[in-house]
Structure formats: structure tokens, C-alpha cells
């Protein structure tokens, strides 16, 4: 793993208000701009914060760019030479985080940052333990291809059917968690890649945790890295595996 910059005191760990984790694979063209935008938003809201770039085996120079950004006191870079998978990269980063509120979002900022304060308020002021943006609610505004939209609806329907989830959109990359709750959930989470979001939300619901799902504006600015048929098969299999292992 790469250089870590931590805010802590000598004997007792000092927690920041917020940790934002950015899972990054080959994002050299946008990572700096994304960090700047998130930082400005958090600063405007008055939070103390850190941004962790969970850089997962990039080959385009993202590792070097992320390392350069660690000159900023609030940026940390966690590097893996070998591809870990999005889920494992997130788990590793959250376990090394310093924030009371733990957030992750997609590097392309597909979900408008104007919702970031609402996301944080859900778990700091409204009594929720987890919060997630959603492309699946009637008030949501999500711009994506017809094929991707249908695939997402089918997937989320299957999760609700087999795993008794009440969430409409499990995979939106815009989530916040109370620190202790997420770290306790991660003790049982085994998903290494795209299924991570779903497993976390399903396990949280099984424990009776209060989750806020709220509509967002979502617009992808690039080609998705999800391989539709390959990842759809894998995630379908993951649904069945989790269904089999969860208690009735």
C-alpha cells in the first residue's frame, strides 16, 4: 500500500468529521479535478475531512498522479500493484480511515455533489445509520442508456426478490455510513468487486439498521467499466450465494 497521511495525536486517535473514499482504476485524466471539487464542497460545508484515493492496480499513471496529490494535507493514497477489486479496495480503505462519517463515491462524480450535504446530514442529524443516493425512485433523474437502465432494474428486482431488500437502487456510487456501523458490517462482507454495495445494504437491513434512500440527479460522464454480460452473470451468482448463506 502507498504513502499514508494521517491526522492523529500521540496516544489517542483523533477522528475527522468525514472520510471520502474514491475507488480509482485508470482515472489519471479526472482524479485531480475530482479531489478538488470534493474538497471545495466539504470545506464550504465546514467539515474536517480526508480524501482517500483507493487506487487499484492502475496502469495509466493514476498511481503517480494520486501520489502527487498527497502533498495536500487531506489526501491519502492507498495503492495496490495487483488488482484487488472495487469491493476489497473499499474495505481496505475504510478500515484505515479516520472519519466519523464514512463515504464513498464514484470518481466521475456521476451523482451531483449538491447532494453531498444531504447525504452527510442523513447520518449526522436525521438518525439514519446508512444513506444512499438512488437512481431508482420516482423523483430520481438518471441519464443512462436503455440497455443499462433495464439491466439495473432487473438486477435490483432480483435483489429485492431473493434477499428481501427494500432498497430500489443498490449500486449507486454515493453512500455514507456511521463509522462503527460500517466497520461492524465489514466483518461479514465477503464481496470483492461490484457486489460490495449490495451485500453491505442487505446485511444492514438484516440487522434492522435504519437506511435512508433518497433521489438524486445522476449522469455518467464516460463509458461504464461494468462489463454488462460478464458482470451481470457474476452479480446474479453473488445474489444466489448470499441468499444461500444468509439465515432465513
Secondary structure, DSSP 8 states (H G I E B T S, - for coil): ---------SSS---EEEEEEEEESS-TTTHHHHHHHHHHHHHHHT--EEEEEEEES-SSSHHHHHHHHTTSTTEEEEEESS---HHHHHHHHHHT--EEEEEEE-TT--B-GGGHHHHHHHHHTS--SEEEEESSSTT-EEE--HHHHHHHHHHHHHHHHHH----S-S--SEEEEEHHHHHHHTTT----STTHHHHHHHHHHHTT--EEEEE-EEE--S--S--HHHHHHHHHHHHHHHHHHS--
